Amino acid sequence: MFTLAQETPEDWWEVEALYDTVFAPGRGALSSYRLREDVAPIGALCRVARDGDGILGGAIRYWPVKVGPVDALLLGPVAVHPTAQGEGLGAALIRDTLARAADLDFARVLLVGDAPYYSRFGFIRLDGVEMPPPTNPDRVLGVALKHGAWQDVTGVVTRAA
C-alpha cells in the first residue's frame, strides 16, 4: 500500500535518484529537460508515493511551459521504482495530479510519451504543437482540463518566463 503526498524539499534528491534508476543517466539530455532548466516545478503538483515503511515508490512533477503565447503544464517525469511497477502506482500519480491541476484552475497539460499508455487518462496527439527537437511529433500528447482548452492552440513549446 502506497500513500501519495506532496513532494517536499527533503524529497528532492531521493526523487532525483529514483529518476536516475528508472530512466537512463543521460535523461538530462532530452529536449524536455531544456524546458525545465532554471524553471521551478509547480510545487503543488509534485507528488511522491511512499510505502508503509516510508520507501519511495514513485514520483511525478509538472513544469510551466508556453505553447506559442498560451500557458500549459508539462507533465514529467513520472516514475515508478522497478520493484513497484505494475501495481497501478503510475496511474494513481497521474490521476491524482490531473485532478489537482484541474482544481487549481489549470487548463491544459502536455507530455512526451506513449499514446497507448496515456490515452486512458484522456491524452491525445497534439497536432501543431512542436516540442524542441529531437522529439517525435507522434509522442507529443495533451489533455484538456477545461473543455476546448487545446482548441486552436499551436506553436512551439518554450520555457515559462
C-alpha positions as CSV (number, residue, x, y, z in Angstrom):
1,M,0.0,0.0,0.0
2,F,1.3,3.4,-1.0
3,T,0.4,6.8,0.2
4,L,0.6,9.9,-2.0
5,A,1.9,13.1,-0.6
6,Q,3.3,16.5,-1.6
7,E,6.9,16.4,-2.5
8,T,9.0,18.4,0.0
9,P,12.4,19.9,-0.4
10,E,13.8,17.0,1.7
11,D,12.5,14.6,-1.0
12,W,14.3,16.3,-3.9
13,W,17.5,14.1,-4.1
14,E,15.7,10.9,-3.4
15,V,13.3,11.7,-6.2
16,E,16.2,12.5,-8.5
17,A,17.8,9.2,-7.6
18,L,14.6,7.4,-8.5
19,Y,14.5,9.2,-11.9
20,D,18.1,8.1,-12.4
21,T,17.1,4.5,-11.6
22,V,14.1,4.4,-13.8
23,F,15.5,6.4,-16.7
24,A,18.9,6.4,-18.3
25,P,21.5,8.5,-16.7
26,G,21.5,10.6,-19.8
27,R,17.9,11.7,-19.2
28,G,19.0,15.3,-18.8
29,A,19.9,15.4,-22.5
30,L,16.3,15.0,-23.6
31,S,14.7,18.0,-25.2
32,S,12.0,18.2,-22.5
33,Y,14.8,18.9,-19.9
34,R,15.7,22.1,-21.8
35,L,12.3,23.3,-20.9
36,R,12.9,22.7,-17.2
37,E,16.3,24.3,-16.9
38,D,16.3,27.2,-14.4
39,V,12.5,26.9,-14.0
40,A,10.9,25.8,-10.8
41,P,8.4,23.0,-10.9
42,I,4.8,23.6,-9.9
43,G,5.2,22.5,-6.3
44,A,1.5,21.8,-5.7
45,L,1.6,19.2,-8.4
46,C,4.9,17.5,-7.4
47,R,3.9,14.3,-5.6
48,V,5.6,11.3,-4.2
49,A,4.3,7.8,-3.3
50,R,5.7,6.0,-0.3
51,D,5.0,2.6,1.1
52,G,4.2,1.9,4.8
53,D,8.0,1.9,5.6
54,G,8.5,5.3,4.0
55,I,10.3,3.9,1.0
56,L,9.9,6.0,-2.2
57,G,8.0,4.0,-4.8
58,G,7.1,6.7,-7.3
59,A,7.2,10.4,-8.1
60,I,5.7,12.9,-10.5
61,R,6.5,16.5,-11.4
62,Y,4.9,19.3,-13.5
63,W,6.5,22.4,-15.1
64,P,5.1,25.6,-16.5
65,V,5.6,26.0,-20.3
66,K,4.2,28.1,-23.1
67,V,2.8,26.8,-26.4
68,G,3.1,29.8,-28.5
69,P,1.7,32.5,-26.2
70,V,-0.6,30.1,-24.3
71,D,0.2,28.7,-20.8
72,A,0.4,24.9,-20.3
73,L,1.7,22.4,-17.9
74,L,4.4,19.9,-18.9
75,L,3.9,16.6,-17.1
76,G,7.0,14.7,-16.3
77,P,8.9,13.0,-15.4
78,V,6.6,10.4,-13.8
79,A,8.5,7.3,-12.5
80,V,7.7,4.2,-10.5
81,H,10.5,2.2,-8.9
82,P,11.1,-1.1,-10.7
83,T,10.0,-3.1,-7.6
84,A,6.6,-1.3,-7.6
85,Q,5.9,-1.3,-11.3
86,G,2.7,-3.0,-12.5
87,E,0.7,-2.1,-9.3
88,G,-1.0,1.0,-10.8
89,L,1.1,3.5,-8.9
90,G,2.0,5.5,-12.0
91,A,-1.7,5.7,-12.9
92,A,-2.6,6.8,-9.4
93,L,0.0,9.6,-9.5
94,I,-1.2,10.8,-12.9
95,R,-4.9,10.7,-11.9
96,D,-4.2,12.4,-8.6
97,T,-2.2,15.2,-10.1
98,L,-4.5,15.8,-13.1
99,A,-7.4,16.2,-10.7
100,R,-5.3,18.6,-8.6
101,A,-4.3,20.6,-11.7
102,A,-8.0,21.0,-12.6
103,D,-8.8,22.0,-9.1
104,L,-6.0,24.6,-9.3
105,D,-7.7,26.0,-12.5
106,F,-5.0,24.9,-14.9
107,A,-6.5,24.4,-18.4
108,R,-4.1,22.1,-20.3
109,V,-1.4,19.5,-19.8
110,L,1.1,18.2,-22.3
111,L,3.7,15.5,-22.3
112,V,6.0,13.4,-24.5
113,G,5.0,9.8,-24.2
114,D,3.4,6.7,-25.5
115,A,-0.2,7.3,-26.7
116,P,-1.4,3.7,-25.8
117,Y,-0.5,4.3,-22.2
118,Y,-1.5,7.9,-21.7
119,S,-4.8,7.7,-23.7
120,R,-6.6,6.1,-20.8
121,F,-6.1,9.4,-18.9
122,G,-7.6,11.4,-21.9
123,F,-4.3,12.4,-23.6
124,I,-4.4,12.7,-27.4
125,R,-1.9,13.6,-30.0
126,L,-1.4,17.3,-30.3
127,D,-1.1,18.3,-34.0
128,G,0.5,21.7,-34.4
129,V,2.3,21.6,-31.0
130,E,6.0,21.4,-31.5
131,M,8.4,20.2,-28.8
132,P,12.1,21.1,-29.2
133,P,13.9,18.7,-31.4
134,P,14.6,15.8,-31.5
135,T,11.1,14.9,-30.4
136,N,8.9,12.5,-32.4
137,P,5.7,14.5,-33.1
138,D,3.6,11.3,-32.6
139,R,4.6,11.3,-28.9
140,V,3.5,14.9,-28.2
141,L,0.3,14.4,-26.3
142,G,-2.1,16.6,-24.4
143,V,-5.2,16.6,-22.3
144,A,-7.7,19.4,-21.8
145,L,-8.6,20.1,-18.1
146,K,-11.2,22.6,-19.3
147,H,-13.5,22.0,-22.3
148,G,-11.8,23.1,-25.5
149,A,-8.5,24.1,-23.8
150,W,-6.4,22.7,-26.7
151,Q,-8.7,24.0,-29.5
152,D,-6.7,26.2,-31.9
153,V,-3.6,26.0,-29.7
154,T,-0.5,25.6,-31.9
155,G,3.1,26.6,-31.8
156,V,6.5,25.8,-30.4
157,V,6.7,24.7,-26.7
158,T,9.0,27.0,-24.8
159,R,10.1,27.6,-21.2
160,A,7.9,29.7,-19.0
161,A,9.4,33.0,-18.2
